[in-house]
């Protein structure tokens, strides 16, 4: 079983949102971990729905967000780490 | 008017949960046609909004809903919160919608949500947001809506806000006039693929 890491999640998310990231005049290759995808206008509430659904489908997860601070839900670094951690028990 | 009026945050009212079945249809009506479209019908919308009102992380939680009480009876509501809190609530509500839809219902939810895209533009962080203002149907008239709206603005001022935003359906001339008479201006007209049109209205002090 391949271990899922934050960089895998990040790679997928950035690719999913590439067009919106470029529309926000940011470089997909140079995003900081503190980037808030919602506050920066990259995704709206619908975009958040689509992103979570896409991440869960891609990595075959049902993410339990109860332990994640809602503020971190759309912040790139914390989100990627959280998803990777959620994947870990199932793959252990 | 001689009735004894006061405003209270519903979460601070004893047995506040009793108001949820009353509030949910009011919130649905105030937000429609958005809510019926988002949740997939009237019954689904009312049921979901009852759950949202009961959940503290929701935009529509009792903790963010100001009630107007008249002689002890709930006469109306307005939902009032600052933009940073709203952003967190929207995330929590979208997660709740995904969970409620389940894997089987997810594609339908995404399709319905796509039809509503673009309706509500994001708020800047220093903006206070008022929404879902409703007066109980049998108590309409008598300035209760205006009183609620002013109380919502006062709550924002107490929290340090000087910029305010609300929205009105483009077809809702009564509320548009009310908000304009309280100093709000239409700053944007938004629409969505399903056809609903909103006026985004702001007040800057």
HADDOCK unambig.tbl for C-alpha pairs under 7 A between the chains (distance, minus, plus):
assign (segid A and resid 45 and name CA) (segid B and resid 90 and name CA) 6.64 0.50 0.50
assign (segid A and resid 45 and name CA) (segid B and resid 91 and name CA) 6.95 0.50 0.50
assign (segid A and resid 45 and name CA) (segid B and resid 94 and name CA) 6.81 0.50 0.50
assign (segid A and resid 46 and name CA) (segid B and resid 113 and name CA) 6.16 0.50 0.50
assign (segid A and resid 46 and name CA) (segid B and resid 114 and name CA) 6.72 0.50 0.50
assign (segid A and resid 46 and name CA) (segid B and resid 117 and name CA) 6.64 0.50 0.50
assign (segid A and resid 49 and name CA) (segid B and resid 94 and name CA) 6.09 0.50 0.50
assign (segid A and resid 50 and name CA) (segid B and resid 110 and name CA) 6.84 0.50 0.50
assign (segid A and resid 70 and name CA) (segid B and resid 88 and name CA) 5.48 0.50 0.50
assign (segid A and resid 70 and name CA) (segid B and resid 91 and name CA) 6.45 0.50 0.50
assign (segid A and resid 70 and name CA) (segid B and resid 92 and name CA) 6.40 0.50 0.50
assign (segid A and resid 71 and name CA) (segid B and resid 88 and name CA) 5.60 0.50 0.50
